[in-house]
Each structure stands twice: as C-alpha cells, then as structure tokens.
Amino acid sequence: MNPLRLSPLQGIPLVQPGDQLAELIQQALEQESIALRDGDILVLAQKIVSKAENRYANLDEVKPTPRASEIAALTEKDARLVQLILDESREVVRALPGLLIVEHRLGFISANAGIDHSNVEASEKRVLLLPKDPDLSAAQIRQGLEGASGVRLGVLIIDSHGRAWRQGTLGVTIGLSGLPGLQDLRGRPDLFGNELRITQVAVADELAAAASLLMGQADENCPAVHVRGFPYSLRESSLGELLRPKDQDAFR
C-alpha cells in the first residue's frame, strides 16, 4: 500500500465573494511545488467555498417569525440567527438552552444548520451559511482544477460537526466530487478469512477528519489540504451516499 500524504496549502489569501477557488488552489499548489497527479484529492474547508459563493447573511436584515422568537427564548439565542437556522433546515431535532440541533436542508444533522460567526469578518452582524449545493461546488472546483492540470482528481468539502454520544467536533464531509463517500467491504474476507457482512467504511469522512487536523479550528489560516495516496479508487459519488435514512436513525 502506498503511503497517504496530506500537505497543507497555506498560500491561499482571504477569500472574497466571486473568487475562483480553482485558480487560488492552483496558485497555492505551485507555491508549495506540488504538481497534481491522477488520483490526488483536494480537501477544502467549507468557509472558503461559502465565502467565494457570497453566502453571507446580515442579521440586521433578518425579520424573525413568531416561531423563531419562541425558539430563541428557549435556546437563549438571537432570534434573527434562529430565523436563518430555520430557513436552512427541514426540521428542529432538539431545542434546549444554548443548543439548537436541526436537520439541515441538505439532509444531515447539525448544530445551528452550520451557520457560523467564527473566521468571518465583521462577525457581530454577519454570519456565514453553508454552500447551497456543496456537491455542485465540489464538482465545479474539480472541473477547474482538472481542466488546468489534465489529470483526474477528487474534491472534498468539509465542515466541523459534533457527534451523538461523544464530546468535541471533527471534520466531516458536506460535499464531494470524484471520490467515494462510502467504501463497501461486504463480501470481502477479514484477516482470518471470515466474510464481512455489514462493513461499509465512510472513507470520505475519514479523510475529512485527517485533513481537519491540519486545517485547525482557529487562526491557522490553512483552508485547503492536498492529498496523495488515497487507498481507494476514485469514482463519482455524492453527499447522499453518507447520509443515514431517517427510518434507520436510532438517535432521534
């Protein structure tokens, strides 16, 4: 098995609305003397994708509904922020003091629908929403990078999420293009020749967590990671591959 190498790309400037991320990433790769090869993957922090797509919202321009105001009183959150969370969600899963867990419109469970103040300029009034369609965003960035390099790539967009039953956050996939979300190992033998019957590995999330270690969560300014040696074949996929159907969700 070839070694898995993750290289942080720290030459990306602060991203502004309308920036072409494929071009910024290509420049950062050149700065690090990395020439793309078939099978390489670029892992990107959600924030730079959202910023490039101008997914900002100004709280002063939000008018809370009575429902948002009611949930805000319960959760002790700004009613305007709660309204944005509701607008980005399918369902409220839990609402407690200091906590609002929802099913995001993209299908995953998250706190505050992924809306964030951190690492956002003038963040007292502005917040940043997730990309409208992270799979499409990943595909477009991949298309730009493949067009410039002539090689086959994967692109992963990640965000920090909490987990049921465990403390802390870790990087998880919210959009992908050109690499598997799940790797199905059912039917393969284990070390002793026993057939695996239920094992499906969330390989995109495993890679997201590894890349998140390099990106950091504070002032590291490393929003992209180059990956070489991913131990699975690239193929087309989507976020839906990683989402557990609601009728199989035993945690709600």
Secondary structure, DSSP 8 states (H G I E B T S, - for coil): ----EEEEE-------TT--HHHHHHHHHHHTT----TT-EEEEEHHHHHHHTT-EEEGGG----HHHHHHHHHHT--HHHHHHHHHTEEEEEEEETTEEEEEETTS-EEEGGG-B-TT-TTTTTEEE---S-HHHHHHHHHHHHHHHH-S--EEEEEEEEEETTEEEEEEEEEEEESS-S-EE-TT-B-TTS-B-SS-EE-HHHHHHHHHHHHH-SSS----EEEEE--SS------GGGG---GGG----
